[in-house]
Amino acid sequence: MNYFQIVLKGYLLYKNQQSSCLSYFKSEAQKAYRDSFVEYSDFFDSCTRVLSQYKNEIVRKHMNDIYEFEGPLRSYRQQIAKGNLRDKNNRLYQDEIDCLLKEQEEIKKRGYKSLTCGLKEDGEITRNMFEIKHELPYVLIEVIEKEIIKASQSLSIKQSDNTNIKKGVDDNSFEYNKDKINEIYNYCCDTNTFKENEITHLDFVEAVAKADFKKIIDTCAENNKKTSALFTIHALKKFIEKGDIWCKQAANSVDTEPTRLSGMNVPIQWKKHLLAIK
């Protein structure tokens, strides 16, 4: 099944009619179950996974917009360190630095929620401006996501008592700042701490909610990224309700202690950018 097309049609329905697309997703789920024997939970998980990819792409664009200033800033600072105060046009390097920092700060303030994800005609993500047929705003991705959750909950209620359908957050799970968790996941993917094909967004969210990182740490260890992954747990703490309790449980899930997480030897710039997420 092409879940990109399914999600795109739901978005276009909402965009054109400015009304709920809950009924559409319920209908598509029932059709998938009837025609292809796809369980409701699998259908909605797949749709949510598509939306997560759209979100990840938008956050990647936002981070790239921020990081593209680092090269020129580094170059100007190096010139100043060498004793060169002006460029060939007699402009002060420090003025150039101040201007770039101001632009960079404005981009940070606007945030990734002001951006869109470029899609092809079939709903697949594209970065080629000539292939873009649809621009899906982040804020509408969140709207569609809520519609899908409602559709999932509506159908799960109708399932028989013997059918084990996921109905939402586990009673034993921790509350967390969803946007910041997504931002950290995307940062880890962009910096190759995580590989998306090995650690999915759903894997990460589940690990955060349950404070159980064994699977993630084991996977990262195979890619020589274990220390960075462990430090990520420390960075996540401030975005979790009951952070101290959560961090203790998360650390114990990988046979360590919270105090050791913050002391992991990781690349300085990587650490700096990760901790800058607020």
C-alpha positions as CSV (number, residue, x, y, z in Angstrom):
1,M,0.0,0.0,0.0
2,N,1.2,3.5,-0.8
3,Y,0.8,5.3,2.6
4,F,2.3,8.5,1.2
5,Q,-0.6,8.8,-1.3
6,I,-3.1,7.9,1.4
7,V,-1.8,10.6,3.7
8,L,-1.5,13.2,0.9
9,K,-5.1,12.6,-0.1
10,G,-6.2,13.2,3.5
11,Y,-4.2,16.4,3.6
12,L,-5.7,17.6,0.3
13,L,-9.2,16.8,1.5
14,Y,-8.6,18.9,4.6
15,K,-7.0,21.7,2.7
16,N,-9.7,21.9,0.1
17,Q,-12.7,21.5,2.3
18,Q,-11.3,23.0,5.5
19,S,-13.0,20.2,7.4
20,S,-12.2,17.1,9.3
21,C,-10.6,14.2,7.4
22,L,-11.3,11.7,10.2
23,S,-14.0,9.9,8.2
24,Y,-11.6,9.6,5.3
25,F,-8.9,7.9,7.3
26,K,-11.5,5.6,9.0
27,S,-12.8,4.6,5.6
28,E,-9.3,3.9,4.2
29,A,-8.4,1.8,7.3
30,Q,-11.6,-0.2,6.9
31,K,-10.9,-0.7,3.2
32,A,-7.3,-1.8,3.9
33,Y,-8.6,-4.3,6.5
34,R,-11.3,-5.6,4.1
35,D,-9.2,-5.8,0.9
36,S,-5.7,-6.5,2.1
37,F,-6.1,-7.8,5.7
38,V,-4.2,-4.9,7.2
39,E,-4.9,-4.5,10.9
40,Y,-6.1,-1.1,11.9
41,S,-3.1,-0.6,14.2
42,D,-0.7,-1.3,11.4
43,F,-2.5,1.0,9.0
44,F,-2.5,3.9,11.4
45,D,1.1,3.3,12.5
46,S,2.1,3.4,8.8
47,C,0.3,6.7,8.3
48,T,1.9,8.2,11.4
49,R,5.3,7.0,10.2
50,V,4.8,9.0,6.9
51,L,3.9,12.1,8.9
52,S,7.0,11.6,11.1
53,Q,9.1,11.5,7.9
54,Y,7.6,14.8,6.8
55,K,8.3,16.3,10.2
56,N,11.9,15.1,10.1
57,E,12.4,16.6,6.7
58,I,11.2,20.0,7.9
59,V,13.3,19.9,11.1
60,R,16.3,18.9,8.9
61,K,15.7,22.0,6.7
62,H,15.5,24.2,9.7
63,M,18.7,22.9,11.2
64,N,20.5,23.3,7.8
65,D,19.3,26.9,7.7
66,I,20.9,27.5,11.0
67,Y,24.1,25.6,10.4
68,E,24.9,27.2,7.0
69,F,26.0,30.3,9.0
70,E,28.7,28.4,10.8
71,G,31.1,28.2,7.9
72,P,31.2,32.0,7.2
73,L,31.3,32.8,11.0
74,R,34.2,30.4,11.5
75,S,36.1,32.0,8.6
76,Y,35.6,35.6,9.8
77,R,36.6,34.6,13.3
78,Q,39.8,33.0,12.0
79,Q,40.6,36.3,10.1
80,I,40.2,38.3,13.3
81,A,42.4,35.8,15.2
82,K,45.1,36.3,12.6
83,G,44.9,40.1,13.2
84,N,43.0,40.9,10.1
85,L,40.1,43.2,11.1
86,R,38.7,44.2,7.6
87,D,37.9,42.4,4.4
88,K,39.0,43.4,0.9
89,N,36.0,45.8,0.7
90,N,37.2,47.5,4.0
91,R,34.3,46.1,6.0
92,L,34.9,45.0,9.6
93,Y,34.8,41.3,10.1
94,Q,33.1,41.8,13.4
95,D,30.3,43.7,11.7
96,E,29.9,40.8,9.3
97,I,29.8,38.4,12.3
98,D,27.2,40.5,14.1
99,C,25.0,40.6,11.0
100,L,25.2,36.9,10.5
101,L,24.5,36.1,14.1
102,K,21.4,38.4,13.9
103,E,20.1,36.6,10.8
104,Q,20.8,33.2,12.5
105,E,18.9,34.2,15.6
106,E,15.9,35.3,13.6
107,I,15.8,31.9,11.9
108,K,16.0,30.2,15.3
109,K,13.1,32.3,16.6
110,R,10.9,31.6,13.6
111,G,11.4,27.9,14.3
112,Y,10.7,24.9,12.1
113,K,7.0,25.1,12.6
114,S,7.0,28.0,10.1
115,L,8.4,25.7,7.3
116,T,6.9,23.3,4.8
117,C,7.8,19.9,3.4
118,G,8.1,19.6,-0.4
119,L,6.2,16.7,-1.8
120,K,6.0,15.0,-5.2
121,E,2.6,14.3,-6.9
122,D,2.6,10.9,-5.1
123,G,3.3,12.3,-1.6
124,E,7.0,11.3,-1.5
125,I,9.4,13.8,-0.1
126,T,11.6,15.7,-2.6
127,R,14.3,18.4,-2.3
128,N,14.2,19.2,-6.0
129,M,12.3,22.4,-6.5
130,F,11.2,21.3,-10.0
131,E,9.6,18.1,-8.6
132,I,7.6,19.8,-5.8
133,K,3.9,19.6,-6.4
134,H,2.6,20.2,-2.9
135,E,3.9,22.2,0.1
136,L,2.8,20.6,3.4
137,P,3.1,23.0,6.4
138,Y,4.3,21.6,9.7
139,V,1.2,23.0,11.5
140,L,-1.1,21.0,9.2
141,I,1.0,17.9,9.6
142,E,0.1,18.1,13.3
143,V,-3.6,18.6,12.4
144,I,-3.6,15.5,10.2
145,E,-1.8,13.6,12.9
146,K,-4.5,14.4,15.4
147,E,-7.2,13.3,12.9
148,I,-5.4,10.0,12.4
149,I,-5.2,9.4,16.2
150,K,-9.0,10.2,16.5
151,A,-9.7,7.8,13.6
152,S,-7.6,5.1,15.2
153,Q,-9.3,5.5,18.6
154,S,-12.7,5.5,17.0
155,L,-12.1,2.2,15.2
156,S,-10.3,0.6,18.2
157,I,-13.4,1.1,20.3
158,K,-15.4,-1.0,17.8
159,Q,-12.9,-3.9,17.9
160,S,-13.9,-6.9,19.8
161,D,-12.5,-7.3,23.4
162,N,-10.2,-10.0,22.2
163,T,-8.5,-7.7,19.6
164,N,-5.4,-6.0,21.0
165,I,-5.4,-2.6,19.5
166,K,-3.1,0.2,20.7
167,K,-5.3,3.0,22.2
168,G,-2.9,5.6,23.2
169,V,-0.2,6.3,25.8
170,D,0.5,3.5,28.3
171,D,-0.5,4.2,31.9
172,N,3.1,3.6,33.0
173,S,4.7,5.9,30.4
174,F,6.2,9.3,31.0
175,E,4.9,12.6,29.8
176,Y,7.3,14.6,27.6
177,N,7.6,17.6,25.3
178,K,6.8,16.2,22.0
179,D,8.3,18.9,19.8
180,K,11.6,18.9,21.6
181,I,11.8,15.1,21.6
182,N,11.2,15.2,17.8
183,E,13.9,17.9,17.5
184,I,16.5,15.8,19.3
185,Y,15.6,12.7,17.3
186,N,16.1,14.7,14.1
187,Y,19.3,16.1,15.3
188,C,20.7,12.7,16.1
189,C,19.7,11.4,12.6
190,D,21.2,14.5,10.9
191,T,24.5,13.9,12.7
192,N,24.5,10.1,12.1
193,T,24.2,9.3,15.8
194,F,21.1,7.4,14.7
195,K,20.4,5.7,11.4
196,E,16.7,6.2,10.5
197,N,16.5,2.7,8.9
198,E,17.7,1.2,12.2
199,I,16.2,3.5,14.8
200,T,12.8,4.8,13.7
201,H,11.0,7.8,15.1
202,L,8.5,5.4,16.7
203,D,11.4,3.4,18.3
204,F,12.8,6.6,19.8
205,V,9.4,7.9,21.1
206,E,8.6,4.5,22.6
207,A,12.1,4.5,24.3
208,V,11.4,8.0,25.7
209,A,7.9,7.2,26.9
210,K,9.0,4.0,28.6
211,A,12.4,5.2,29.7
212,D,13.9,2.0,28.2
213,F,16.9,2.7,25.8
214,K,18.4,-0.8,25.7
215,K,17.4,-1.4,22.1
216,I,18.7,2.0,21.0
217,I,21.9,1.8,22.9
218,D,22.6,-1.7,21.6
219,T,22.0,-0.6,18.0
220,C,24.2,2.5,18.4
221,A,27.0,0.4,19.9
222,E,27.2,-1.6,16.7
223,N,27.8,1.7,14.9
224,N,30.4,3.0,17.4
225,K,27.9,5.7,18.6
226,K,27.2,4.3,22.0
227,T,28.6,7.2,24.0
228,S,26.7,9.8,22.0
229,A,23.5,7.9,22.4
230,L,24.0,7.6,26.2
231,F,24.7,11.4,26.4
232,T,21.5,11.9,24.5
233,I,19.6,10.4,27.4
234,H,21.1,13.1,29.6
235,A,20.0,15.8,27.1
236,L,16.5,14.5,27.0
237,K,16.0,14.7,30.8
238,K,14.9,18.4,30.8
239,F,12.1,17.7,28.4
240,I,10.5,14.9,30.5
241,E,8.0,15.3,33.3
242,K,9.6,13.9,36.5
243,G,12.9,14.1,34.7
244,D,15.0,12.8,37.6
245,I,12.9,9.7,38.0
246,W,12.8,9.2,34.3
247,C,16.6,9.6,33.9
248,K,17.3,7.1,36.7
249,Q,15.0,4.5,35.0
250,A,16.4,5.2,31.6
251,A,20.0,4.9,32.8
252,N,19.2,1.7,34.7
253,S,17.7,0.3,31.4
254,V,21.2,0.4,30.0
255,D,23.0,-0.7,33.1
256,T,24.4,2.7,34.1
257,E,23.7,5.7,36.4
258,P,22.5,9.2,35.6
259,T,25.7,10.8,36.7
260,R,27.7,8.8,34.2
261,L,25.5,9.9,31.3
262,S,26.4,13.5,31.6
263,G,30.1,12.7,31.7
264,M,30.3,10.8,28.4
265,N,33.2,11.8,26.1
266,V,31.4,13.1,23.0
267,P,32.5,15.6,20.3
268,I,32.4,19.1,21.7
269,Q,30.5,20.8,18.9
270,W,28.0,17.9,18.7
271,K,27.4,18.3,22.4
272,K,27.1,22.0,22.2
273,H,24.4,22.0,19.5
274,L,22.5,19.2,21.3
275,L,22.4,21.1,24.6
276,A,21.4,24.2,22.7
277,I,18.0,22.7,22.0
278,K,15.7,24.4,24.5
